[in-house]
Amino acid sequence: MGQSDIEDRLKMKKVEMEHLVQFNELLRYVFQVTNQDLQEVGYEEGEIEQAKRPVLKQADVLGWFDGDKLVSQLAVYPLKVNIHGVIYDMGGVTGVGTYPEYANFGLMHQLMRQSLKDMRDRKQTVSYLFPYSIPYYRRKGWEIISDMMTFSIKDTQLPNLVQVSGMVERTDIYHPDIKLTYDRFARENHAAMIRDELSWEEYFRWEKEELTAGIYYNANHEPLGFVFYWIADDIFYMKEMIYLTEEARSGLWNFISAHFSMVTDVKGRTYTNEPIAYLLEDSEIVETIQPYYMARIVDVEGFLEKYPFRFSEGEAAFHFVVQDPLLEWNQGVFTISFENGQKKITKEAAGPAITVDIKALTTLLFSYKRPSYLAKIGRIQADKRAIQLLEKLIPTETAYFSDYF
């Protein structure tokens, strides 16, 4: 049987609840998830299918079928993120996989293009994903927009106690003050997820350890921060620390330092590109940084319409000349002008030109890299005047994204 015979049998269609078992089997095959792996994170046989049921209900899942057999799939979660203070609808790409015998048919390329078209129709002007292959997703127009930093601190390097007005209370991880505090944090921090119930479920889904939460309350018993952690083999493991004020940060570190007699090391993760070493009196700690999440602008015009450029009255117009290897509606000229306090997006060139591909445009507008740096390394082409204008107009906040889906 030749490739053309197989291609004739293949059909792209929506993956429905009736395909739940096949959806899960394909995921487990592609990501090499064994029964032992599932048991280690607390799943009994058959439970993972039930856990994924709400995902299939709420996500938009497309697949290729060979007859009745699901052979390739891609899921998009309907999510929301904060981009420089503006809440955007975001399509979270996950569950990407194809059985190896159906590789090299171009199935995933077509699934991605159709999924991006569907995102645009749903006004999801941006997409996030966790890359299992950065080069592959770069070829499809995604680019890195956030980092994850891991650190290791010896017990002797823990910060000294700082006087604060409140204290930390230990709770389970589902305490309502945690969601309240995180929501405030996410609405104040660029690129963060606005978590709904499905997002919280995904956040905790693959935890292998039993987490505890410590919530910092100020003198008025207002929750201002929290830490998720577990202790094993004399090590304090920090999954994530969130704080709204410096007082809360100090209070949470007071709590961690209080474990001095119980642990030999503190190991943790942060999700900005700001090292924590500077905040410690003994800064000689081990820190590593690695790319974390990628993003892609799905609809350039729709994204720019909401984007909070830091313009002032009478600001000069400029235009992007965008190249996109996958989406024709993102190709061409997008002029941004500011008149009477209003931003206007048009398709006729005006002002200085900035030539950029969709990847560099994404990392630029997410402030992962600054305009002058991207120009220096040849990722954008523009004259000095245009680069200076971009430096002024694009916000400087770096991305914070700690979720995984």
C-alpha positions, 0 to 999 in steps of 0.5 A: 500500500502506497502513501497516496492510498493512506492519504486518500483515507485520512480525514481531518475532523474534530475530536469528540468525547467518544474519542476520549480513550484514543485521545489519551492513548495517543498522548501516552504513546507520544509522550511515553507515559507508562502505567508506572509513571501514572501510579507515581503521581497518584493515578489508578488505572482508568483515572487518567481518562476521567481526568482528561474528560473536562479537557476534551469537553472544554478544549478545541481538539482537531485530529486526523483519522484513518478510518475510525482510528485517531492518528494525529491530534492537536488541542487548544485550551481557551485561556486568558493572559495578561499582556502588559496590563491588557487581558487577551484571549489566548489559545493554549496549544497542547496534546500535540502528537502523531503516531510515527507510522503517519509521520512525513504526511504533513498532518501536523502542519495542516492541523496547526494551520487550521487550529490557528485559523480557528483561533483567529475566528474565536478572537484568540489573537495570541497562542502559547505552548510548551516546546518539546522542540524549540526549532520545530515550533520556531519554524511554525512561527512561535518564539520564546517569551519567558524563562524558568530559573532554578536555584539552590541555596545552602542552609547557611545562605538563607536570608536573615529574618526581617521584621514584618507586620504579619506571618505565614499560615500553613494550609492545603493548596486549595485554600481560597486565599491562594486563588484570590492572591494569585488572581491579583498577582496575575492581573499585575504581572505581564504574560501571566495566566488568568487561571480558571478552574481547568487551569488550576487543575492542569497546574497541579495535575502532574505533581509527584509530591504532596504539596503544602502551601504557606500563605503570608498575611499582613497585620490586617490578615490580608493575604499578600503572597504564598509559597507551594513547597514540599520537604524530602531528604532534608531538602526544602523544594519550592514549586513557586513563590508569589508575592504582591509586596516586598513585605510578603516576599520577606515574610515568606523567606522568613518562613523558609529560613525558619526551616534552618534546623530541618533542611540542608538546602533550599531548591526552587524555581522562579519564572522571570529572568531576574536572578534572586542572588542579588537579594541574598546577603550571601549571593554565591549560590547556584542559579540556572536559566532556561527557556520556558514558554513560547508564544505566537501572534495569531492575528497581528492586526487584532493583537496590535489593536489591543496592545498598550503602546506607551504613546503620547499625543502627537507621537509619530506614526510607524509601520511593521512589515511582517513576514509569516511563514504560515498565515497569510493574513499576517503578511504585509504592512501594519501602520500604527498611528496615534491621533486625538488620544486614539490608536489606529491600525491601517494597512497603508505604510506611514512613518519609518518601517520596521521589517520583522518576521512573526517570531521576532515581532512576538518576542519584541511585543512581549518585551522578552528582548528589547528593540535595540538588541533585536536590531543588533543581532539582525532579527529586525531591520529598521533605522536608528530613528525607528528603533529609538521610537520602539524603545520608547513605545514598548513596555519594559516589563518582563514576562512571568509565566509559571503554568504548564499545560 
